[in-house]
Amino acid sequence: MYEFDVQDMTCGGCAASVTRAVQRIDAAARVDVDLAAKKIKVESSRTLDEVRGAIAGAGFPVTGAR
C-alpha cells in the first residue's frame, strides 16, 4: 500500500478526481482519501511512480510518498 501527501485537495470533487485518475491506470485499485489530513492511501498493482504520476497528471502534485 502506498501513501501520498497531496496538499491541493480541498473537496469531495478533488477526492473523486484523484480516485478516477488512479483507477484509470488500475481499475482494481483501492483508493482511500482523507481530505482533512490531505492524504491518499492506494492499494494497487502499479508501481509507486505510476500511481504518483496518475495523481499528478490529474492536477494534484504529490508532496510526499511512502
N, C-alpha and C positions, 0 to 999 in steps of 0.2 A: 504494500500500500504506500502511495506517495502522499505527501502533504505539502501544500503550496500556500505561501502568503501572497495575497492579491489585494493590495490596498485600494484599488479603484472600484471595488464592488460596493454599491450603495443600496441596492433594492432587489426585490424579487425578480425583476426583469433581468438584472445583471446575473443573478444566480441561474436563471433559465438559459441565458445566452452561453454561459460557461459550460453548463451541463450539456447543451446541444453540441457545442464545439468538441467536447471530449467524446461524446457518443457518436459523432460523425466519423472519428478515426477508430473507434472501438465500440460497436453497438452494444456489447455486453458489459461495458464499464459501469461500475457503481460509483456515483458521484455524490458526495455529501458536502454541502455548502453551509458554512457558519458565517452568516453576514456580520454578526456582532463582532466576532473575532477576526473577520476578513481572512478566513482560512478555507481551503478546499482540500478534502481528502478524496483520493481517487484510487480505486482498485481496478487495474487494467492489465491486459497482457502486453500493452505497448510500453516502450521504454520511457524513462523519466523525461528525456529530452523531447520525445514525440508529444507527450502529454503537455509539457510546458509550452511547446510550440503551438499546439492547438489552442491553449488558453490565451497566449499572447496574440495569436492570429485573430482571435475574436475581439481584440481590443482591450485586453486586461493583462498588462505587464505583470509578470511574476517577480516578486521582490525577494523571495526565499523559497527553497525547495529542499525536501528531505525524502 
